[in-house]
Amino acid sequence: MLKYLKEYEMADMRDMLRNSRTPHLRSSASLKGKIAVIAGATSGVGLAAARELLRTECDLILVARNEEKVKTVARELTEEIRGSVRYYLADFSDLQQVRNTADRIRRNEERIDILINSAGIHSTRKLYTGGGFELVFCVNHLASFVLTHRLIPRMRQSLEARIIQVNSQGHRFGGLDVNDLNWHRRIYAGLRGYGASKTAQLLTVWELADRLEGTSVTINAMHPGQVQSAIGSNNGRLYNWYKSRILWKSLKDSRISGEALHYLAADPAMRGVSGRYFNLTHREKPAPHALDREVGRTVWEQTLRLTGLSDEI
């Protein structure tokens, strides 16, 4: 990240610091009658969002990899809050599974009002999926892109639909190379791999916002705060010792992420707002490298090629 610091304006740096200390906004807006799809809702940020949306009477559709876990979460949510919770299965390291699940949701649902992509992974090692994609890039960017792209037709059936990509300040670590998206030529580092995936996601948010302009659908990205979550739990004993014994104590309760996501998904102040990045609920300027629209167009084209999707949404 250090090499990118010189590209920041001082005002942007001050905004970042101020936003990290400023309490997030909350909303009392009801989501009664709305249908929300939440990916990655069995723990951390996604689960916190599910809980907050269900409290305001939103009907929930959870997308998760582990059936036993999501069944337990759905049962516990309905016992705790009551409401409509159902689920679909998809492993985000398998793009065909994500596509098939998205298509099943399209067949079964007349409309979707909210889509929250909160499934994510951080890996300290370079790993590849069965489809040959670098794992973090696949889960954090390609899979969320496929789910979003395939569900947009159903979101167009809503009078007002909102897509929220749970991104991260980790995008500021950089790491994106459009000539080596799968890290075949470079030395892999966990933070750079994570940063590359989140940068790619942001760059396609701007492209999607342009294409959705004039429709009933908006799309934004948000940093969920420094909160307790299960991300990185796949990284072995040493990493998990450090996380549980040292890092965990400095992290906040993930409820703040859920409250922020409810605000972005429900509050009237967000009506018509699109193509923006938020630190929780505070608008913020992303890293300069995540605002390069020329690179963004290249990432968009390569993402379409890698996922086998068309430019039409």
Number of C-alpha atoms within 10 A of each C-alpha: 15 9 8 13 13 9 11 14 10 11 9 14 15 10 15 18 10 12 19 14 8 12 12 17 16 16 16 10 14 16 21 13 11 20 25 26 24 24 27 23 26 24 20 21 30 28 25 24 26 32 22 22 27 24 18 19 18 23 21 22 22 25 28 23 19 13 14 9 13 22 18 11 20 23 14 12 19 14 10 11 14 13 17 15 20 15 20 20 18 23 17 30 24 18 26 16 16 26 22 15 19 22 15 13 21 18 11 9 13 13 22 26 26 26 24 27 26 23 28 26 20 22 19 18 13 16 14 16 16 10 12 11 20 20 27 29 29 26 23 27 27 26 26 23 26 21 22 23 19 20 23 20 16 17 27 18 15 18 12 17 27 26 26 24 27 27 27 23 19 19 27 23 21 25 26 25 14 14 12 11 21 22 20 11 9 11 9 16 15 15 19 20 30 28 26 27 30 29 31 27 27 28 23 23 26 25 16 22 20 14 15 18 14 10 14 17 27 27 26 25 26 25 22 25 22 18 18 21 18 16 15 15 16 13 14 11 10 8 13 17 13 11 18 12 9 11 12 17 11 10 14 14 16 21 20 23 30 24 25 27 31 28 23 26 26 22 17 12 10 15 16 17 15 22 20 19 25 22 25 29 25 20 15 18 18 21 22 14 20 23 15 12 15 10 17 23 15 15 23 23 15 15 21 17 12 13 16 11 16 11 11 6 14
